Amino acid sequence: MTYPPTHSDVLIVGYGPVGQLLSLLLADRGRTVTVVERWPQAYPMPRAVAFDGEGARTLSAAGIGGLVGRIGEPSGEYLWRNADGQVLLHIDGAERKLAGWPESTSMYQPALEAEMEARGAKLDNITVHRGHEVVALAEDGDTVEVTAVDRDGGQRRFTASWVVGCDGANSFVRRALGSELSDLGFSHDWLVCDVVHHDDRVFEPNNLQICDPARPRTSVSAGPGNRRYEFMRVAGETIEGLNTPEASWELLKLFDATPDNSTLRRHHVYTFKAGYADRWHGGRLVLAGDAAHLMPPFAGQGMSSGFRDAGALAWRLDALLAGAAGPQVLDDYEEERRTHVKWAITMSVNLGRIICQTDPKAAADRDLVMQAAAERAAARGESQQRSPLQPLAKGFLRRAANGRPARPAGSLSPQATVARGAHSALFDEVVGLGFVLLTADDPAALLGDGERQALDRLGAHTVRVLPAGTDPAQAGPGEVVDVDDVYLPFLAGAGATAVLIRPDYYVYGAATGADDVRALIREAHSAFSAPAAVAAV
């Protein structure tokens, strides 16, 4: 059977977490979204087990609030020990909440996907076709025709203004783009066991890495009531021999998990790989998530990087569909996200090389070096925590004379509690989606008519921050009280009169003085907008 084609603004291939998040972010901006997913039902077992604070912030923007406690829990501390139990690395996951959420949330992935799918089902502008596999893509001017087949061989055609491949490591969309996925040459087989314990055991630390050359292994939270154990395949073992219930239970004894006190929900041997696509877009096709990059799990950035892609792409596609942005915005997306994710991949690989060391002599040398570093950090009262991310270095950012981002451009903006009238909540909830011009000064003294028009075309909110302790009833339209005393110090630390924040929470640029603020707005509008919109200012 052949169905008549249906049209949407964006067609997303793949309905895993990244495709789900992107569809919600687009739908909340009023865009029509069609999703084509080859599997008839969601995968019932967890794969990823954590996302970072920035990911939680983006999920909240998509209407998936109240995550911690319902599907997740703060990840807490992360401890590395050697085979003798000596501490090699200690990371306090409760530290610094820049995005307004825990730095890491351990979650049960099927519950997260169910939350997103349920919200998507309530939105009339999202249509999901499960059990359909995309088999052809054909661009025709300003549309893409997508052909998919169902399980009975029935053919269905769709058209869309843009197609986004969120279809995983073996992406059909990536192949259609002619994009190659690089391989960084780091690959190991690990047995993954998802377990539910029947007893009330407490995990201290909540996340543990045992760097034992005889058997590198991991114990981490997979959300409330769920536990993930991982065991590296070592010399002399086969994947087939390792991937059995018997082998799983034998290894789980190392963590006092037995059939008497636990349920083994799943076991599977994964081959972790590292790489990224050489092209992320072409014509009207775009990539996001695992279709664009793969990494080992050791920095906990796989799902978070996909969420970052969705957050960076949604507002750009929305602007393209509105005719408010020029085609260069997808070049910016590719350049900044590829550069950004390469850092996370590299760090993940470097951590993996440390963890996956099976040579006893090399492991002993590693232990000495890491213990010495831990002792030096403790003596100085410093944290060993190192972010798997760096500020954005490429893409849509204000730049200094040397071509580099002009500080604080490229950094992630903070999120804290603000108040307006009777409403007190996190900044994003109070202010809403879109660009934000943040200032402590009176906007009337900073902006001329041209700058106001440019901000309107960007869909920007102008937000004046009032000091902590101010009565929220005094906050007028476009004003918020800095309840947690975060935003005024942020502006002062940047030496800025105003900061322009992108819809994905990264700072486009800062400015000092009214003239510089006006220049900042004009530069952002010119760099982002379609030529016709620029000419109109």
C-alpha positions in Angstrom: 0.0 0.0 0.0 1.2 3.5 -0.8 0.0 6.5 1.3 -0.3 10.1 0.1 2.7 12.2 1.2 2.4 14.4 4.3 4.4 17.6 4.8 6.0 18.9 8.0 8.6 21.6 8.8 11.1 19.0 10.1 11.2 15.3 9.7 13.4 13.5 12.3 14.7 10.0 11.5 15.0 8.1 14.8 13.1 8.4 18.0 15.7 7.7 20.7 16.3 10.3 23.4 18.0 12.9 21.0 15.2 12.6 18.4 12.6 12.9 21.2 14.2 16.0 22.7 14.7 17.7 19.3 11.1 17.1 18.4 9.8 18.6 21.7 12.1 21.7 21.4 10.9 22.3 17.8 7.2 21.7 18.7 7.4 24.1 21.6 8.5 26.7 19.0 5.3 26.0 17.0 7.0 23.8 14.3 5.3 20.7 12.8 7.4 17.6 13.3 7.2 14.2 11.7 9.2 11.4 13.3 10.0 8.1 11.4 11.4 5.3 13.7 12.3 1.9 12.4 11.4 0.0 15.6 7.8 -0.5 16.5 8.4 -0.1 20.2 10.9 1.7 22.4 13.9 -0.3 23.5 12.9 -1.6 27.0 16.4 -1.7 28.6 18.7 1.2 29.6 21.7 2.1 27.5 23.0 5.4 28.8 22.8 5.9 32.6 23.5 9.6 33.1 23.2 13.1 31.7 24.8 16.3 32.9 23.4 19.5 34.3 23.3 21.2 30.9 21.3 18.2 29.6 18.9 18.5 32.5 18.5 22.2 31.7 17.6 21.5 28.1 15.2 18.7 29.1 13.5 21.1 31.5 13.1 23.6 28.6 11.4 20.8 26.7 8.8 20.4 29.4 10.4 17.4 31.2 10.6 18.8 34.6 10.9 17.2 38.0 13.5 14.7 36.7 15.4 14.0 39.9 13.3 11.7 42.1 11.0 10.5 39.4 13.4 8.9 36.9 16.8 9.9 38.2 18.9 10.9 41.2 22.0 13.1 41.6 24.9 10.9 40.6 27.0 12.0 43.7 30.6 11.1 44.1 32.7 9.1 41.6 35.6 7.2 43.0 38.5 5.4 41.2 40.3 2.7 43.1 43.1 0.4 42.0 43.2 -3.4 42.5 44.3 -2.9 46.1 41.5 -0.5 47.0 43.7 2.6 47.0 42.1 5.8 45.9 43.3 7.1 42.5 40.7 9.8 41.8 37.9 11.3 43.7 35.2 13.5 42.0 32.5 15.0 44.1 29.5 15.1 41.8 27.6 17.4 44.2 29.9 20.3 43.4 29.0 23.4 41.4 25.6 23.5 39.8 26.2 26.0 37.0 23.2 25.0 35.0 20.8 25.0 38.0 20.7 21.2 38.1 23.1 18.6 39.6 26.3 18.3 37.6 25.3 14.8 36.8 22.0 12.9 37.1 21.9 9.1 37.1 18.7 8.0 35.4 16.8 5.0 34.1 16.7 5.6 30.4 13.4 3.7 29.5 11.6 6.0 32.1 13.2 9.1 30.6 12.1 8.0 27.1 8.6 7.2 28.3 8.4 10.7 29.8 9.4 12.4 26.5 7.2 10.2 24.4 4.2 10.8 26.6 4.7 14.6 26.3 5.2 14.4 22.6 1.9 12.4 22.3 0.1 15.4 23.8 1.3 17.8 21.2 -0.7 18.0 18.0 2.3 19.2 16.0 4.3 16.0 16.6 3.4 12.9 14.5 5.3 9.7 15.2 5.4 6.8 12.8 7.0 3.7 14.5 7.8 0.5 12.6 8.8 2.5 9.5 12.3 2.4 8.0 13.6 5.2 5.9 14.9 3.8 2.6 15.3 6.9 0.4 15.9 10.6 0.6 15.5 13.0 -2.3 15.9 16.8 -2.2 13.8 18.9 -4.5 14.4 22.6 -4.1 13.2 23.7 -0.7 11.8 20.3 0.4 13.1 16.7 1.0 11.0 13.7 0.0 11.4 10.8 2.4 10.4 7.3 1.5 9.8 4.7 4.3 8.5 1.2 4.4 6.5 -0.5 7.2 6.8 -4.0 8.5 4.4 -5.3 5.9 6.2 -3.7 3.0 3.8 -0.8 2.7 5.4 2.3 1.3 4.9 5.8 2.8 6.2 9.1 1.5 6.7 12.3 3.5 8.0 15.7 2.6 9.7 18.1 4.9 11.6 21.4 4.7 14.5 19.8 6.7 15.5 16.3 7.7 17.5 15.5 10.8 19.2 12.2 11.2 19.0 11.1 14.9 19.3 7.5 13.7 22.3 6.3 15.5 25.8 4.9 14.8 24.6 3.2 11.5 22.8 6.3 10.4 21.0 6.1 7.0 20.9 9.9 6.9 24.7 10.1 7.3 25.2 7.7 4.5 22.8 9.7 2.3 24.9 12.8 3.1 28.0 11.0 1.9 29.5 11.7 5.3 32.2 9.4 6.7 32.5 8.6 10.4 36.1 8.7 11.6 37.4 6.0 13.8 39.9 7.2 16.5 41.2 3.7 16.9 40.1 3.2 20.5 37.8 0.2 21.0 37.2 -2.4 23.7 34.5 -4.9 24.5 32.7 -4.6 27.8 30.0 -6.8 29.4 27.2 -4.6 30.6 24.9 -6.0 33.3 21.8 -4.1 34.4 20.7 -5.3 37.9 18.0 -4.7 40.4 19.0 -5.6 44.0 16.4 -7.0 46.4 18.1 -5.8 49.5 18.4 -2.2 50.8 22.1 -1.9 50.3 23.7 1.6 50.2 26.3 2.4 47.7 29.2 4.5 49.0 30.5 5.8 46.7 27.5 5.9 44.4 29.8 5.4 41.4 32.9 3.3 41.5 35.6 2.6 38.9 38.0 -0.3 39.8 41.2 0.0 37.7 42.3 -3.6 38.1 44.6 -4.8 35.3 43.2 -8.3 35.8 39.7 -7.1 35.2 38.8 -3.4 34.8 35.2 -3.0 36.1 32.6 -0.5 37.0 29.6 -0.1 39.4 27.4 3.0 38.8 23.8 4.1 39.5 21.4 3.7 36.7 18.6 5.6 38.4 16.6 4.9 41.5 16.5 1.2 42.2 18.7 0.3 39.2 22.4 -0.6 39.1 24.8 -0.9 36.2 27.8 -3.1 36.4 30.4 -3.3 33.6 33.3 -5.7 33.1 36.0 -5.4 30.4 36.7 -8.4 28.2 40.3 -9.5 28.9 42.7 -11.7 27.0 41.6 -15.3 26.5 37.9 -14.5 26.5 35.5 -14.5 23.6 32.5 -12.2 23.3 30.2 -15.3 23.0 31.6 -16.8 26.1 31.3 -13.6 28.1 27.8 -12.7 27.0 26.0 -15.4 29.0 23.9 -15.3 32.2 26.4 -17.7 33.8 29.5 -15.5 33.0 27.5 -12.4 34.2 26.6 -13.9 37.5 30.2 -15.2 38.0 31.6 -11.6 37.5 28.8 -10.0 39.5 30.0 -11.9 42.6 32.8 -9.3 42.7 30.1 -6.9 43.8 28.2 -9.3 46.0 25.4 -9.6 43.5 23.9 -13.1 43.3 20.6 -14.7 42.1 19.6 -14.8 45.7 19.8 -11.1 46.3 19.4 -9.6 42.8 17.7 -9.8 39.4 19.8 -9.6 36.3 17.5 -7.6 33.9 19.9 -7.6 31.0 23.4 -8.6 29.9 25.1 -7.5 26.7 28.6 -7.1 25.4 29.1 -3.6 23.8 32.0 -2.6 21.7 32.8 1.0 22.7 34.1 3.1 19.8 35.2 6.7 19.3 34.8 8.9 16.3 32.8 11.8 14.7 31.3 12.5 11.3 33.4 14.6 8.9 30.2 16.4 7.7 27.2 17.2 9.9 25.0 18.8 7.2 24.5 19.2 3.5 21.6 20.6 1.6 18.6 20.1 3.8 20.0 17.1 5.7 21.5 17.5 9.2 22.9 15.1 11.7 22.7 14.9 15.5 23.5 12.5 18.3 25.2 9.2 17.6 24.7 9.7 13.9 27.3 12.5 14.3 29.6 11.2 17.0 30.5 8.2 19.1 32.5 8.0 22.3 33.4 5.6 25.1 31.3 6.0 28.3 34.1 7.0 30.6 33.4 10.8 30.7 29.6 10.3 30.8 29.1 12.6 27.8 27.5 10.4 25.2 23.8 11.2 25.8 24.7 14.7 27.1 26.5 15.5 23.8 23.4 14.4 21.8 21.2 16.6 24.0 23.6 19.5 23.3 23.2 18.9 19.6 19.4 19.0 19.9 19.7 22.3 21.9 22.0 23.9 19.4 20.0 22.8 16.4 16.4 23.5 17.4 16.6 27.3 17.5 18.6 27.4 14.3 16.1 25.3 12.4 13.3 27.4 13.8 15.0 30.6 12.6 15.7 29.1 9.2 12.0 28.1 8.9 11.0 31.6 9.9 13.3 33.1 7.2 15.1 35.0 10.0 18.4 33.2 9.6 20.8 32.7 6.8 22.2 29.3 5.7 25.4 30.0 7.5 23.8 29.0 10.8 24.1 25.3 9.9 27.8 25.8 9.1 28.1 27.4 12.6 26.2 24.4 14.1 28.6 21.9 12.4 31.8 23.8 13.2 31.0 24.6 16.9 29.5 21.2 17.7 32.1 19.1 16.0 34.9 21.1 17.7 33.1 20.9 21.0 32.4 17.2 21.0 35.9 16.3 19.9 37.1 17.6 23.3 34.6 15.3 25.1 35.6 12.3 22.9 39.3 12.9 23.4 38.8 13.1 27.2 36.7 10.0 27.1 39.3 8.1 25.2 42.1 9.3 27.5 40.1 8.2 30.5 39.5 4.9 28.8 43.2 4.3 28.2 43.8 4.7 31.9 40.9 2.5 33.0 41.4 -0.2 30.3 45.1 -0.8 31.2 45.7 -4.6 31.6 49.5 -4.6 31.8 50.4 -5.0 35.5 53.6 -3.0 35.3 52.0 -0.1 33.4 49.1 -0.2 35.8 51.4 0.0 38.8 53.1 3.1 37.2 49.7 4.6 36.5 48.7 4.1 40.2 51.8 5.9 41.4 51.3 8.9 39.2 47.6 9.2 40.0 48.1 8.8 43.8 50.8 11.5 43.7 48.4 13.8 41.9 45.6 13.1 44.3 47.9 13.8 47.3 49.1 17.1 45.7 45.5 18.2 45.1 44.5 17.3 48.7 47.5 19.2 50.1 46.4 22.3 48.2 42.8 21.8 49.0 41.9 21.5 45.3 39.4 19.4 43.6 40.5 16.7 41.1 37.3 17.4 39.1 38.0 18.2 35.5 35.2 19.1 33.1 34.9 16.9 30.0 33.8 20.2 28.2 35.4 23.4 27.2 33.8 26.7 26.2 32.7 26.9 22.6 35.6 28.0 20.4 34.0 28.0 17.0 30.7 29.1 15.5 28.3 31.9 16.3 30.2 33.9 18.9 31.5 37.5 19.3 35.2 37.6 18.5 38.1 39.7 19.6 40.6 41.3 17.2 42.7 38.1 17.2 39.7 36.0 15.9 39.2 34.2 19.2 36.0 34.3 21.2 36.0 37.5 23.2 35.6 36.5 26.9 33.0 35.4 28.1 31.8 34.4 24.6 31.4 30.7 24.3 30.9 30.0 28.0 27.8 28.4 29.4 25.6 31.0 31.2 24.7 30.2 34.8 21.2 29.4 35.9 19.8 30.3 39.4 16.6 31.3 41.1 15.0 34.6 40.1 11.7 36.2 41.1 9.1 38.5 39.5 5.9 39.3 41.3 4.6 36.2 43.0 6.6 33.9 40.8 9.9 32.5 41.9 11.7 29.8 39.9 14.8 29.0 37.9 15.7 31.7 35.3 14.7 29.8 32.2 11.2 29.1 33.5 10.6 32.7 34.4 12.1 34.2 31.2 11.3 31.6 28.6 12.9 30.3 25.4 15.0 32.4 23.1 17.9 34.9 23.1 18.4 36.9 26.3 20.0 40.3 26.6 21.0 40.3 30.3 21.8 43.6 32.0 21.7 45.4 35.3 21.1 48.8 33.6 18.0 50.4 32.4 17.5 49.0 28.8 16.0 52.4 27.8 19.4 54.0 28.3 21.2 51.3 26.3 19.1 50.6 23.3 18.1 52.6 20.3 15.2 51.8 18.0 17.5 49.9 15.6 18.8 47.7 18.4 15.3 47.0 19.7 14.2 46.0 16.2 17.2 43.7 15.9 16.4 42.1 19.2 12.8 41.6 18.1 14.0 39.9 14.9 16.2 37.6 17.0 13.2 36.8 19.2 15.2 38.0 22.2 14.1 38.8 25.8 15.6 41.9 27.4 16.0 41.1 31.1 17.1 43.7 33.7 18.5 42.1 36.9 17.6 43.6 40.2 19.8 42.9 43.3 19.0 40.1 45.7 16.8 41.3 48.5 14.7 43.5 46.3 11.0 43.1 46.8 9.8 40.9 43.8 6.7 43.0 43.6 8.9 45.9 42.4 10.0 43.9 39.4 8.3 45.2 36.4 7.9 43.7 32.9 11.3 42.6 31.7 12.8 42.7 35.2 13.8 39.9 37.7 15.2 39.8 41.2 18.5 38.0 41.5 17.4 35.8 44.4 20.5 33.7 44.6 22.9 36.6 43.9 24.3 34.9 40.8 23.6 37.1 37.8 24.9 40.4 39.1 28.3 38.8 40.1 28.2 37.1 36.6 28.0 40.5 34.9 30.6 42.0 37.2 33.0 39.1 36.6 32.7 39.7 32.9 33.2 43.4 33.4 30.0 43.8 31.3 27.1 46.2 31.1 25.2 43.5 29.2 25.6 39.9 28.0 23.8 38.4 25.0 22.9 34.8 25.7 21.9 32.4 22.9 18.8 30.2 23.1 21.0 27.2 24.0 22.3 29.1 27.0 25.8 29.8 25.7 27.1 33.4 25.8 27.2 35.0 22.3 29.2 38.0 23.7 29.4 40.7 26.3 29.6 44.5 26.0 30.7 47.4 28.2 28.9 50.7 27.9 25.9 51.7 25.8 27.8 52.1 22.5 29.4 48.6 22.9 26.0 47.1 23.8 24.5 48.5 20.6 27.4 47.2 18.6 27.1 43.8 20.2 23.4 43.5 19.1 24.1 44.7 15.6 26.9 42.2 15.2 24.8 39.3 16.5 21.9 40.2 14.2 24.1 40.6 11.2 26.0 37.4 11.8 22.9 35.3 12.4 20.2 36.8 10.2 19.2 36.2 6.6 20.5 39.0 4.2 17.0 40.5 3.8 16.5 40.8 7.6 19.9 42.5 7.9 19.1 45.0 5.2 15.9 45.9 7.0 17.6 47.1 10.2 
